[in-house]
């Protein structure tokens, strides 16, 4: 793999993995909101209701703080920020496992619309609505779909723009007002916008492992869609959306791992056995120290992926593959250690540890498994897979 260079031939600057003052200010605002509105007890109570997500929390996060429009250019009503800022938001959402459709709507759907041509009339109105937090949109693909491995569309589009087909395991499908549907036209691939409440659209909710990120099956039976893009542009828009989603999902996984580590350290410092804190036993010290090193490495991988996406680096696919291959297992391991080192209380519904384990396991399969990303990485850097 050669060193990255600018078009002028000069070496590209090294990525800056440190957080800027603006990013820290954004983190503080999001963390304060989530501490007030998305405490573990609140999340657990919400999971026992019939509501797909907390609309009040989403309104405050998306519109009042303005996070929904971070990736949308200012001329289209957004904040004109970058993947770095969106990554900070996702770190905090991972730390609270907040049940809001940020990754699916404000990241993946927005990126897909921008890839269709942000100046087109078909994309401008949805982008403005998404940026203002008035609309939730999802890309109608199964949650495990990985970047660079787009399957043939499950939906077929007729010449008049009517759609027929079924897409399973779509994250936040029940929360969406707008569906971005990859479809196969007689002349090639295309991307359509479909109102979720339109005739011919049916959403079937399913019970997922991670109750904080609901899944649904979408059925299209003659539903009418608005054409957003066709051919290579449609395929590239969808693939870029998946790449951006996978890269920023690593930041959510980092947030999950950070919470699990911090909560485990806190608990083992307070829980006593034989007259001393259990965290003072050498065996547990070693386990938590090893986990701390893994979390620190995951932070570097996630930040590099976010920076590469923000700067449009040609190394972005490599950075995303590395981040997903590393951060997904770290989040799972941190959550497993959190449950185990909490003892009996860690196995109960009342303690939030199970929320983080389920989110980590769900994220491990989302947008490509670690094995899938390792295979992709091998191809990107020219190493033959075993």
C-alpha positions as CSV (number, residue, x, y, z in Angstrom):
1,X,0.0,0.0,0.0
2,X,1.5,3.3,-1.0
3,X,1.4,6.5,1.0
4,X,-1.5,8.8,0.3
5,X,-0.7,11.9,-1.8
6,X,-2.6,15.0,-2.8
7,X,-3.5,15.7,-6.5
8,X,-0.4,18.0,-6.6
9,X,1.8,15.0,-5.8
10,X,2.7,16.3,-2.3
11,X,2.2,14.0,0.6
12,X,-1.2,14.3,2.4
13,X,-1.1,15.6,6.0
14,X,-1.2,13.1,8.7
15,X,-4.8,12.6,10.1
16,X,-5.6,14.5,13.2
17,X,-7.2,12.0,15.6
18,X,-7.6,14.5,18.5
19,X,-11.0,16.1,19.2
20,X,-11.4,19.7,18.4
21,X,-12.9,22.3,20.8
22,X,-16.0,22.3,18.7
23,X,-16.3,18.6,18.8
24,X,-15.9,18.6,22.6
25,X,-18.6,21.2,22.9
26,X,-20.9,19.1,20.8
27,X,-20.1,16.1,22.9
28,X,-21.0,18.0,26.1
29,X,-24.3,19.1,24.7
30,X,-25.3,15.7,23.5
31,X,-24.1,14.0,26.7
32,X,-26.0,16.4,28.9
33,X,-29.2,15.8,26.9
34,X,-28.8,12.0,27.1
35,X,-28.0,12.1,30.8
36,X,-31.3,14.0,31.3
37,X,-33.5,12.2,28.8
38,X,-32.0,8.8,28.2
39,X,-30.8,7.4,31.5
40,X,-30.8,3.5,31.7
41,X,-34.0,3.4,33.7
42,X,-35.7,5.5,31.1
43,X,-34.4,3.4,28.2
44,X,-35.6,0.2,30.0
45,X,-39.0,1.7,30.6
46,X,-39.3,2.7,27.0
47,X,-38.5,-0.8,25.7
48,X,-41.6,-2.1,27.6
49,X,-43.9,0.3,25.7
50,X,-45.3,0.1,22.2
51,X,-43.4,3.3,21.0
52,X,-40.7,2.7,18.4
53,X,-38.5,5.5,19.8
54,X,-38.7,8.5,22.1
55,X,-40.0,11.3,19.8
56,X,-39.3,14.0,22.4
57,X,-35.7,12.9,22.7
58,X,-35.2,12.7,19.0
59,X,-36.7,16.2,18.5
60,X,-34.3,17.6,21.1
61,X,-31.3,15.8,19.6
62,X,-32.1,16.3,16.0
63,X,-33.6,19.7,15.9
64,X,-32.8,21.6,19.0
65,X,-29.1,20.6,19.1
66,X,-29.0,20.3,15.3
67,X,-27.3,16.9,15.0
68,X,-29.7,15.6,12.3
69,X,-28.2,18.1,9.8
70,X,-24.5,17.7,10.6
71,X,-23.8,16.0,7.3
72,X,-26.1,18.2,5.2
73,X,-24.6,21.3,3.6
74,X,-25.6,24.7,4.9
75,X,-27.2,25.7,1.6
76,X,-29.6,22.8,2.0
77,X,-30.5,23.7,5.6
78,X,-27.9,21.7,7.5
79,X,-24.9,22.4,9.6
80,X,-22.3,21.8,7.0
81,X,-20.2,19.7,9.4
82,X,-18.4,16.4,8.7
83,X,-18.2,12.8,9.7
84,X,-16.0,13.7,12.6
85,X,-18.8,15.6,14.3
86,X,-21.3,12.8,13.5
87,X,-18.9,10.3,15.0
88,X,-18.9,12.3,18.3
89,X,-22.7,12.1,18.4
90,X,-22.6,8.4,17.8
91,X,-20.0,7.8,20.5
92,X,-22.4,9.4,23.0
93,X,-25.4,7.5,21.6
94,X,-23.4,4.3,22.1
95,X,-22.6,5.3,25.7
96,X,-26.3,5.5,26.4
97,X,-27.8,3.0,23.9
98,X,-30.4,5.7,23.1
99,X,-33.2,4.3,21.0
100,X,-33.1,7.0,18.3
101,X,-32.7,6.6,14.5
102,X,-29.6,8.7,14.2
103,X,-27.3,6.2,12.4
104,X,-30.0,5.1,9.9
105,X,-31.6,8.5,9.2
106,X,-29.0,11.3,9.8
107,X,-26.0,9.3,8.6
108,X,-27.0,6.5,6.1
109,X,-30.1,8.1,4.5
110,X,-28.6,11.5,4.3
111,X,-25.4,10.2,2.7
112,X,-27.5,8.3,0.1
113,X,-29.5,11.4,-0.8
114,X,-26.3,13.5,-1.1
115,X,-24.9,10.8,-3.4
116,X,-27.9,11.3,-5.7
117,X,-27.0,14.9,-6.3
118,X,-27.7,17.2,-3.5
119,X,-28.8,20.0,-6.0
120,X,-31.5,17.9,-7.6
121,X,-35.1,18.8,-6.9
122,X,-35.9,15.2,-5.8
123,X,-33.2,15.3,-3.2
124,X,-33.3,18.9,-1.9
125,X,-36.7,18.7,-0.1
126,X,-36.0,15.4,1.7
127,X,-32.5,16.6,2.8
128,X,-34.0,19.8,4.2
129,X,-36.6,17.9,6.1
130,X,-34.1,15.4,7.4
131,X,-31.7,18.2,8.5
132,X,-34.5,20.0,10.4
133,X,-35.5,16.8,12.2
134,X,-39.0,16.8,10.6
135,X,-38.6,13.5,8.8
136,X,-37.0,10.2,9.6
137,X,-35.7,8.2,6.6
138,X,-34.1,4.8,6.2
139,X,-32.3,3.0,3.4
140,X,-34.4,0.0,2.6
141,X,-31.7,-2.7,2.8
142,X,-31.1,-5.5,5.4
143,X,-29.1,-4.3,8.3
144,X,-26.3,-6.8,7.7
145,X,-25.6,-5.4,4.2
146,X,-21.9,-4.5,3.9
147,X,-20.3,-1.8,1.8
148,X,-18.8,-3.0,-1.4
149,X,-21.0,-6.1,-1.4
150,X,-24.4,-4.9,-2.7
151,X,-26.7,-7.7,-3.5
152,X,-29.1,-7.6,-6.5
153,X,-32.0,-5.4,-5.4
154,X,-34.9,-7.4,-3.9
155,X,-37.3,-4.8,-5.3
156,X,-38.3,-4.5,-9.0
157,X,-39.4,-1.2,-10.6
158,X,-41.8,-1.0,-13.5
159,X,-41.5,1.5,-16.2
160,X,-44.1,3.7,-14.5
161,X,-42.1,3.8,-11.2
162,X,-44.2,1.3,-9.3
163,X,-42.3,-1.0,-7.0
164,X,-42.8,-4.6,-6.1
165,X,-40.7,-6.8,-3.7
166,X,-39.8,-7.4,-0.1
167,X,-36.9,-6.3,2.0
168,X,-36.2,-7.9,5.4
169,X,-34.5,-6.8,8.6
170,X,-34.5,-3.0,7.8
171,X,-33.3,-1.1,10.9
172,X,-35.8,1.6,12.2
173,X,-38.2,0.8,9.4
174,X,-41.2,1.3,11.7
175,X,-39.9,4.8,12.6
176,X,-39.4,6.0,9.1
177,X,-41.7,8.4,7.2
178,X,-39.5,8.2,4.0
179,X,-38.0,5.0,2.5
180,X,-35.0,5.1,0.1
181,X,-35.5,2.0,-1.9
182,X,-32.8,0.5,-4.2
183,X,-34.6,-1.2,-7.0
184,X,-33.9,-2.9,-10.3
185,X,-35.4,-1.3,-13.4
186,X,-35.5,-2.9,-16.8
187,X,-32.5,-0.7,-17.8
188,X,-30.5,-1.2,-14.6
189,X,-30.3,-0.3,-10.9
190,X,-32.1,2.8,-9.5
191,X,-32.9,4.4,-6.2
192,X,-36.4,5.6,-5.3
193,X,-38.0,7.7,-2.5
194,X,-41.2,6.2,-1.2
195,X,-43.5,7.5,1.5
196,X,-43.8,4.9,4.2
197,X,-47.5,5.6,4.5
198,X,-48.2,5.3,0.7
199,X,-50.5,2.8,-0.7
200,X,-48.8,-0.5,-1.5
201,X,-46.3,-0.2,1.4
202,X,-46.5,-2.5,4.4
203,X,-44.2,-2.6,7.4
204,X,-44.1,-5.7,9.5
205,X,-42.3,-5.2,12.8
206,X,-40.2,-8.1,14.2
207,X,-38.6,-8.6,17.6
208,X,-34.9,-8.1,17.3
209,X,-32.1,-9.0,19.7
210,X,-31.4,-5.3,20.3
211,X,-34.7,-3.8,21.3
212,X,-33.1,-0.3,21.1
213,X,-32.7,-0.6,17.3
214,X,-36.0,-2.1,16.0
215,X,-36.1,-4.1,12.8
216,X,-38.9,-4.4,10.2
217,X,-39.7,-6.2,7.0
218,X,-40.9,-3.9,4.2
219,X,-43.2,-5.2,1.4
220,X,-43.9,-3.1,-1.7
221,X,-46.9,-4.1,-3.8
222,X,-47.3,-1.6,-6.5
223,X,-46.1,1.3,-4.4
224,X,-45.3,4.4,-6.4
225,X,-41.8,6.0,-5.9
226,X,-40.0,9.1,-6.9
227,X,-36.9,8.4,-8.9
228,X,-33.7,9.8,-7.3
229,X,-30.9,8.3,-9.3
230,X,-30.2,5.5,-11.9
231,X,-27.4,3.4,-13.0
232,X,-23.9,3.8,-11.6
233,X,-24.9,6.9,-9.7
234,X,-27.6,5.1,-7.8
235,X,-25.3,2.2,-7.0
236,X,-22.5,4.5,-5.9
237,X,-24.8,6.5,-3.7
238,X,-26.0,3.4,-1.9
239,X,-22.4,2.0,-1.5
240,X,-21.1,5.4,-0.1
241,X,-24.0,5.5,2.4
242,X,-23.1,2.0,3.6
243,X,-19.4,2.8,3.8
244,X,-20.1,6.0,5.8
245,X,-22.5,4.1,8.0
246,X,-20.0,1.3,8.7
247,X,-17.2,3.8,9.4
248,X,-19.3,5.8,11.9
249,X,-20.8,2.7,13.4
250,X,-17.3,2.1,14.8
251,X,-17.8,5.2,16.9
252,X,-21.0,3.9,18.3
253,X,-19.2,0.6,19.1
254,X,-16.5,2.7,20.8
255,X,-19.1,4.4,23.0
256,X,-20.6,1.1,24.0
257,X,-17.2,-0.3,25.0
258,X,-16.3,2.9,26.9
259,X,-19.5,2.8,29.0
260,X,-19.0,-0.9,29.7
261,X,-15.4,-0.4,30.8
262,X,-16.2,2.6,33.0
263,X,-19.2,0.9,34.6
264,X,-17.1,-2.3,35.3
265,X,-14.3,-0.3,36.9
266,X,-16.8,1.6,39.1
267,X,-18.6,-1.5,40.2
268,X,-15.5,-3.5,41.0
269,X,-14.2,-0.6,43.0
270,X,-17.3,-0.5,45.2
271,X,-18.1,-4.2,45.4
272,X,-16.2,-5.8,48.3
273,X,-15.3,-9.4,49.0
274,X,-13.1,-10.7,51.9
275,X,-13.0,-7.2,53.2
276,X,-11.5,-5.5,50.1
277,X,-12.8,-4.2,46.7
278,X,-13.0,-7.0,44.2
279,X,-11.3,-4.7,41.7
280,X,-8.1,-4.9,43.8
281,X,-7.6,-8.6,43.0
282,X,-4.8,-9.0,40.5
283,X,-6.7,-11.3,38.2
284,X,-9.5,-8.7,37.7
285,X,-6.9,-5.9,37.4
286,X,-5.3,-7.7,34.5
287,X,-8.6,-8.3,32.7
288,X,-9.6,-4.6,33.0
289,X,-6.2,-3.4,32.0
290,X,-6.3,-5.5,28.9
291,X,-9.7,-4.2,28.1
292,X,-8.5,-0.6,28.6
293,X,-5.8,-1.2,26.0
294,X,-8.3,-2.6,23.5
295,X,-10.7,0.3,24.0
296,X,-7.8,2.8,23.5
297,X,-6.9,1.0,20.2
298,X,-10.6,1.0,19.2
299,X,-10.7,4.8,19.7
300,X,-7.8,5.3,17.4
301,X,-9.3,3.0,14.7
302,X,-12.8,4.7,14.9
303,X,-11.3,8.2,14.9
304,X,-9.2,7.4,11.8
305,X,-12.2,6.1,10.0
306,X,-14.2,9.2,10.8
307,X,-11.3,11.5,9.8
308,X,-10.8,9.6,6.5
309,X,-14.5,9.9,5.7
310,X,-14.6,13.6,6.6
311,X,-11.5,14.4,4.5
312,X,-12.6,12.3,1.5
313,X,-9.4,10.3,1.8
314,X,-8.9,7.6,-0.8
315,X,-7.9,5.4,2.2
316,X,-11.4,5.6,3.6
317,X,-12.4,2.1,2.5
318,X,-9.3,0.7,4.2
319,X,-9.9,2.8,7.4
320,X,-13.5,1.7,7.6
321,X,-12.6,-2.0,7.1
322,X,-9.9,-1.7,9.8
323,X,-12.3,0.1,12.2
324,X,-15.1,-2.5,11.8
325,X,-12.8,-5.5,11.9
326,X,-11.4,-4.2,15.2
327,X,-14.1,-2.2,17.0
328,X,-17.0,-4.7,16.7
329,X,-15.2,-7.5,18.6
330,X,-13.9,-5.0,21.2
331,X,-17.5,-3.7,21.9
332,X,-18.7,-7.3,22.4
333,X,-15.8,-8.3,24.6
334,X,-16.3,-5.1,26.8
335,X,-20.0,-5.9,27.2
336,X,-19.4,-9.5,28.0
337,X,-16.8,-8.5,30.7
338,X,-19.3,-6.0,32.1
339,X,-22.0,-8.6,32.5
340,X,-19.7,-11.2,33.9
341,X,-17.8,-8.9,36.4
342,X,-21.1,-7.6,37.7
343,X,-21.9,-11.1,39.0
344,X,-25.5,-11.9,39.5
345,X,-26.9,-8.4,39.1
346,X,-25.3,-8.3,35.6
347,X,-27.7,-11.0,34.5
348,X,-30.9,-9.2,35.4
349,X,-33.2,-7.1,33.4
350,X,-33.0,-4.3,35.9
351,X,-29.3,-3.7,35.3
352,X,-28.6,-2.0,31.9
353,X,-25.6,-4.2,31.1
354,X,-27.7,-6.5,28.9
355,X,-28.7,-3.5,26.8
356,X,-25.1,-2.8,25.9
357,X,-24.4,-6.5,25.2
358,X,-27.3,-6.7,22.9
359,X,-26.4,-3.5,21.1
360,X,-22.8,-4.7,20.8
361,X,-23.9,-8.1,19.3
362,X,-26.3,-6.5,17.0
363,X,-23.7,-3.9,15.8
364,X,-21.3,-6.8,15.2
365,X,-23.5,-8.0,12.4
366,X,-24.7,-4.6,11.2
367,X,-23.2,-3.3,7.9
368,X,-21.0,-6.3,7.6
369,X,-19.5,-8.7,10.1
370,X,-15.8,-8.4,11.3
371,X,-14.9,-11.4,9.1
372,X,-16.5,-9.7,6.0
373,X,-14.5,-6.5,6.7
374,X,-11.3,-8.5,7.2
375,X,-11.8,-10.1,3.8
376,X,-12.5,-6.7,2.3
377,X,-9.3,-5.4,3.9
378,X,-7.2,-8.2,2.5
379,X,-8.4,-7.3,-1.0
380,X,-7.9,-3.6,-0.5
381,X,-4.3,-3.9,0.6
382,X,-3.3,-6.8,-1.7
383,X,-3.0,-9.6,0.9
384,X,-4.3,-13.0,-0.1
385,X,-6.9,-14.3,2.4
386,X,-6.1,-17.7,4.0
